[in-house]
Amino acid sequence: MAWDGWNRDGDGCVRISAVLAWKIAALLGENADIGLRIEFSDEPASHHVSALQFGLTAAQARALSADLAAHADKLEAQQFGIATSMGDRQHAS
């Protein structure tokens, strides 16, 4: 199942925080090429912002980007019609 291993709250619901912003920077480390900081909040209306910072290799950044794009494409195809092999969107009638 897609949600196996995800953090859950006391009621067993998957915990999801809203992403507020992200920042990317080049790193000069030997184990990572790109620094990624993701700022998030459990309560977007509040001023309390948390952040996680990651070091990614160029290959990991490309793979993450491809995975996110694939999920976005799938979601858009479900919401707005069928995506053709050329990437054009057609609205369902």
Secondary structure, 3 states (H helix, E strand, C coil): CCCCCCCECCCCCECCCEEEEEEEEECCCCCCCEEEEEEEECCCCCCCCEEEEEEECHHHHHHHHHHHHHHHHHHHHHHHCEECCCCCEECCC
